Amino acid sequence: MENRKTIATILAMLFLTLGVCAQGLYKKGEIILKNGKSKEAYVQIDFRFPQRFQNSITYLTPDSFEKYQEKGKIKNKKKIKLQPKDIKGFNLDDGTVFKTVKYADLTGKALKMIPKKLCLEQVSQGKIKMFKLYSRTTGKIPYELSNVVMDSKMQGDQLLIDYIQDNFQLLILKDSKNPKNVMHINLLNFIGDNAAVKDNYVNNFYGLRNQFTERQKMGIYVNKNYEASFLKMLNDYNTKS
């Protein structure tokens, strides 16, 4: 009898923990609709499946989220979905900003010439804007991800999450409709009109030139170190232009 009680207690604690973890995937913020109006919402941000907040978004109303916290579960009909075409973006209370942009991915073997609307994390604002595009983890996934996805099934989700958050595309936008992958641009076309920033770049003030490894040169993905150096340069440019 005591063993049964112990097992029941462990299972109850496990389900409670899983419920809390699931609730943690919903981040408080504000959705900006296509018409400019905004609404408070709890947006699902799950880095195991980045496509779920880039290709569409799922959110709960404040009332639904409150009930979710109380009961530990939520009916699917309470999960509201919107497409990037329906929103201008959303802002999270932690300061993270997502914007709807059109992007034609010309980096793969099968060129996708028609720009597709995506809701992407914006990491730079001003004359030059920058966005992060995380890889999808289901369906046709990049070759680089296949082993990580398989390993994460044995070693845990955090392995996949860490990889996704440190291997992503950086997209840059200036004086055009659609952003481009930073690995496929002439950088001086973007920052060359600012003599001070150009000089700082040439003299490696931002440390960006240190990030041009063979891996970076041959690929389309960058890591957090590359992003930090690039952003240091862009923030300098945007504040001095």
N, C-alpha and C positions, 0 to 999 in steps of 0.2 A: 504493500500500500504506500509506504513511504517513498519507494522508488518511483511509483506512478506520479505521486505529488511532485517529486523533484523534476521529473521529465516534463510534466505539465507546466511547472513554473519556468523551466528553461525555454520551452516553446513559446510561452506567453511573452517572456522577455525578448526572445528573438523576433517575434512578430512586431512587438512594440518598437524595437530598434529599427527594423526594416521600414516601418511606417514613418518614423522620424526621419530616416535617411531619404525616403521618397518625398516627404514634405520639404526637405532641404533643397530639392531640385527646383522649387518654385521661388523665384526671386521677386521681391516687391519692386514695383516701378510704375512707369507711366507709358502707355501706348499712345502714339500720335497717329491718328487716323488720316486717311487720304484727304479728307475735307479740312484738316487742320485742327479738328477737335481732339481733345485728349481724354483718356480715361485711366483711372487707377486700376492696376492689375497685378497679378502674381504670375510672372512669365516662367515657363519651364525652360531651364538652362541645364542641359545634360550633355556633358562633353564625351560621353560614350557614344552619343548619336548627334554630332554637330548639325547634321542636315535637318534636324527637327527644329532648330531655331534659325536656320539660314534659308531653307527652302520654304518654310512656313513657320508659324509660331503657334504654340498652345498656351493658353492662359486660364487662370481662374479669377472670378470676381472676388472682391474682398469678403463678401458673405460666404461664398463657396469655400474659400481658403480657411475661414474661421471654423466652418463645420468640419473641414478636412482635419484641422488641428485637433478638434474635439474627438472625432470618431476614428481618425487614423486611416480612413479610406474615402474615396470619392467616386461617384458614379461617372461613367464616361460621358454621359450627356451634359455634365457640368463642365467638362473640359472644352473650352471654346477655341476654335482654330481660325486663323486668318492667314491669307496669302500675302506675300510681299507687295503685290499690286494693290492691296487694300489699305496699306499703311505707309506712312513716311518713315517710320522707325519706332524705336522705343528706348527709354532711358531707365536704367536701374538705379535704385537708391544708393548703391555702392559707387556710383559715378561712371559705370560702364555705359557706353552709348552705342546703339545699333542704328544704322541707316539703310534704307532701301536704295540700292544702286543697280544699274544694269551692267552686266559683265559678260563679255564673250571670251570664254576660256580657249585660248589659242596655244596652250601649253601641252596638250595631250597629243596622242597619236591620231585620234579622230578629232579634227578641228571643228569646234562648235562655233560657226560663224555668226549665228544669230544671238545677240545679247539676251541674257536671261536675267530677270529681276531676282535679286537675292537680298536678304536682310543681313548685313555684315557689320561686325564690330568696327567702329571707327576709332582710330587711335591718334589721328592728327587732324586738326582743324585749322582753317585759314586759307591762304592762297593755294597751298598744296595740301591736299587731303590724302589720308592713307587709311586703308582698311585691311582687316585680316580675314582670310578665307581658310577655314578649317576643312580638312578632308572628310568626306563622308565615310562611314564605317560599315555600311551595308550595301548590297548590290554589287555594282562594278566599282570595287575599291582599288586605289593605287597599289602597284606592286609592292612599294615600300611598306605598306600597311598590313599586307596579308599575314606575314609572320607575327607581327605584333598582336593582331586580332586573335590569332590562334593561341599564342602564348598567354594572352590575358584570360582566356577561358580556364587555364590551369592555375595561373599565378594571381588572378584577381583583376578587377576593373581598373584599379589605380595605375597599373602598367600602361594600359591603353590611354587613359586620361592624360598621364604625364607625357606620353609620346605625342598625342594630338596637340597639346598645348605648347610643345617645343618644336614642332615641325608643321609649318603652315605657309601659305602663300601671303606675301605682302603685296597689296595693290595700291598703286599711286595714281592720283587724279589731279590734273592741272590743265585748264583751258581746253577741255574736251568733254564729251558726253560720258564716256565710259573709262573706267580705270584700266591700268595695265599692270602686269606682273613686274615687280622691280628688277627681276633678273633678266628681263627682256627689253630693257630701255637703254637709251643713251642718257646717263644721269645728268650730264651737263646741259641737256635740253631742258631740264627741270630747274636746276639751281644755278645755271651758268649766268643768268642775268643779275645775280647778286654777287658783286665782286668780292665782298668780304667773306661770304659763305663759300664761294668757289675757292678762294685762297686757303681758307681753313680746311676745306676738303683735301686739296692738293697736299697740304702740309700735315695731313692726317690728324688734325685737331680733334675730330670726332671719333677717331678710332675705327672708322668704317672700313678703311682699306685693309685693316688687319683681319676683317671678316671674309675677305675674298679667297676662301680656301678652294681647293679643287672640287670638293663636294658642292660648294655653293655655286661655282662657275658652271658645273655640268647639270645642276638640278633646277627645280622651280621652287623648292622649299627653303625657308630660312628658319633660324631659331631665335630664341629670346635675346641672345647677345647681339645678333645682327640687327634685330628690331630696335634694341636700345640705342645702338650707335646711329642707326638711320634716323630715329626719332630725335636724337640730340641735334642732328643736322637740320631736320625739317623744322623743329621748334625754333631754332636760331633763324632760319630763313623766314618763317612766318611772322616772327616778331620784328624783323628788320626790313620787311618789304612794304 
